[in-house]
Amino acid sequence: MSHPLGDAATLERIARARHSEKTAPALDALAWHEFRSLLEARSAEGERPFLVFRGGDADRVSWSYARFAAAVEALARRLVHELGVARGDRVALLMHNDPQVPISCFACWRIGACVVPVNLGEDDDRIRFVLENARCEVALALPQHESRARELQGALPVLRPVVVGDDDEATGKPSDLPSPEPEDEALIVYTSGTTGAPKGVVLTQRNLLVDADALRGWNDIDPDTRLMCVLPTHHVNGLIVTLVTPFLAGASTVLARRFQTTRFWQWMAEEKVQIVSVVPTLLAFLLEDGDSHEELDLSGFRHLICGAGPLTVELAARFEGRFGFRILHGYGLSETTCYSCMLPVGLSAEAHRRWMEAEGFPSVGVPLPPNEMTIHDPGGQALPEGERGEIVVRGVNVMLGYFGRPEANAETFAHGWFRSGDEGFFRRDAEGRHFFFITGRLKELIIRGGVNLSPFEIDEVLNRIPGVARGLAVGFENRWYGEEVGAYVMREEGSSIDEAGILAACRSELSYTKSPKVVVFGDDIPVTSTGKYQRGRLRPLFEPWRDEQFRA
């Protein structure tokens, strides 16, 4: 029987990408390599606060470490003794942000089961694909999602929907529970699938813990630190950065039902939050909302962790200038568990500004201890400083592979590194550290007349134009050059800027080749559930110009 990840050669390349001498110390420093021992350690924290849930102004529930550990233990025993879940089984989660998400995750990890989080914003066809592809037989659902779980069961008779809540009671003995191993599957998250069927990224218990430990150390998170989660918990950012990391650190976290601009600063002040993880679109929403924070006590707040989407120099500068809080820009993918690199916390104000602005792209920082990063050409050869190529990663936070997709694994690990699919470059600082920059997705590069153009570079210019709220460069099909450059623009309220004004502003900073040739105005930009712009969905808007020959 063939291996679900690939042939022997592919498995060997995956193994090389998941370990290296330089990243081995990150494993040596890890106190817990699986979740059972971590849960045992944290259960001794007693009544110290771990989790606060904010569902609305009057909806606030607090969980101590003791209460959380007891709930995890109760659900773990129910999974094993009532539902027959065994180590290695896959368990789906049909939940929005709720305390039952971390309880369910930790209960599964306690017994060595694998969590498959489901994005409830997706249509039923995609959710059925995820459940079937991951071979889930149990789906844990909140009461309000039970009916949808039953509907999914109609198409997948093997699936058993189970409603979970605060009234779960422990059955059986703790000694009856299986013990997990570090390389047990812990999480399968599915990629966006914008260029084909979504791929299931398989992460292990050690993957999750080593990346969380890196985030803990990098951000100086200790037991007195409080974080806040406003991102969806069906994705690695919400799960790892603001749930697993504070638990591992013995810290506390605030879980918001969803991101709300009108409550964001209020909850930060009320809960005395010190670190929050966001995506660039949330920064834009906070700037557009106009909600004041000057009257609130945010004296203990440190910084915002920001990644998972393109951040422009202009947006970062406007946010930091208006609100006065530092953005700790970083980069990572589900395939590398979460963050792979991040700006250092201790940069001076001058150095921070330089790395955020000087290269025309905000730096995503330097590699975190669990992984190495470099830039490769198409043949897998390392490129020198400043030269653009594909960002590649190897280390102990790299995934096991894409489940059941041997052809994708063969391509992704072709050179013994994980190939990100992102274009970028690096610059060295005086200490010899490599600061990385992202210039675009390789599949999103605009190829005009055989010349590769970075959409991020054009985005930067568009978003500096007065009167533009948000702008994206879009490559569209053109019979003269293969692809041409278009601009999709949302105007600021009250702005009367027109196409001619935008094209002229771009031509003042960009060559004719790089400049947009046509502008489409709109009121919204499609984004994924994790806030990433879906540039490809804008391409059809430019079809009327497919046969147009643009001249300088």
C-alpha positions, 0 to 999 in steps of 0.5 A: 500500500502506497504512503499517503504523503508520497514515494520514498524519494519524496518522504526523504526530502520531507524528512530533510525539510523537517530537521536541520542542525541549526534548528535542533536547539529549538527542540532541545529547549522545548519543555513539553513535546506532547500535550499530555505532559503540558496539561498535567503541568498547567493543571497545577496552576489552580485558580490562576486565570487562563481564558476570558471569553467575550461574546458581547458587552454583557457576555463575559465568561472566565476560565481558570487553569483548574476549570479549563483542565477539568473540562478538557479531562472530562471531554477527553474521557467522553471522547474515548469511553463514549465515542470510541475515539482512539489515538490517531483518529481525526475529529472535526470541529464545527464551531465559531470562536467559543471556549469549546474550541480550545477545550475540544482541541486540547481534549483531542490532543490529550489522547493523541487524536487529530483536530480538523477545524471547519470554517463554517463560512464555507459552503456545504460542498467544500465542508463535505470535501474536507470531512471526507478527505480527512476521513473524519468520523466524529464531528464536535459541534456547538448546539447552534450548529447541530442542525448543520452537522446533521445535514452534513451527516446525510451526505456522509453517513459515517460521520457522527455529530456530537454536541458539546457544552459546559455540562460534559462530565468525566467518565472512566479513569484518567489511566484509561486514556491513551498517551500521545507521542510528539509526532502524532498528528495534531491538526489538519488545516485546509488551504484556501484552494483558490487554484484547485482542490484544498490541500490538508496540511498535517501538523504534529503535536511537536510542530504546534508546541515548538512554534508556540514556544518560539512565539513565547520567547520571541514576544517575551510572553510570561505568566503575567502576560495577557493576549487577545484572540480576535481571529477565527480559531479554525485557522493556525493564527488564532489557534497557535498564537493566542491560544496554544502559546499563552497556555504553554507560557502559563499566561492568559488570553481573551477569546473574542467571539469575533472581531468588532471595531467598536469593541476592540479598544474597549476590550483591550483596555478592560481586559488589560491586554498586552499583545494581540494578533491581527491581519492587515485588513483589521488594521485598515478596518480600525483606521476606517472606523474612527473609533477613539482610544485616547480616553482608554487606559492602554498603558500596559499594551505592548504591540500587535503581531501582524501577518497572514496577508500583504501589509503595505508600508503606507498602511503600517505607517498610518496605523502606527502614526495614528494609534502609537502602537508598534506593529510586529510584522511577521510571516508564516504559513499553515505548512510551517505551523504558523509564524516562521519569522518576525521583526525583533521586539527590541529594535530601536524606533529608528531601526523599526521604522527603517525595516518597515519602510526603507526597502519599499516593503515592510520587512517580515523580520528574521527567522524564528529559532525552529526554522531556517529560511533562504531564497531559492532560484527555480532550480533550488539554488540559494540566491545572494542578498537582495536578489528576488526568488522563492522563499523556502523554509526548513526546520522542526516546525515544517508540516508532515506534508499534504494528506493524500496529495503525493504529487503536491508533496513532491513539488513542494519539497522538491529540493529538500526545503519547503517551497512557500510559493512566495517571492521575496528577498533578504537584507543583512543588518550590522549583526549579520541577521537576515531580514526577509521581505515578501514581494508577492505570491509567485502565482500572483506575479503579473507577467506582462510581455515576459516581464515579472511584475510584483503586485505588492510594489504597485499596491504600495503606490496605489495606497499612497494616493490621496483619496484611495482607501484601499487599492490592489494591483490586478493582473488581467488577461490581455491578448497583446502582452499576455497580461496587463496591469489593472487597479481595483480601488476603493475610494475614501468617503467623500473622495472624488478621485477618478481614473485619470487621477489614479493613473497619473499618480501611478505614472509619476512613481512607476514605469509605464510597464508597471503602471496600471492601464485601467482602474475599476472602482468598487465598494468592497474587496473579497477576503478569505475568512482569515483576512487575506485579499482574494486578488484572483476574484477581481480578475473577471472585472477587467475582462472588457479590456482583454483585447485592448492595446494600451500605448504609452 
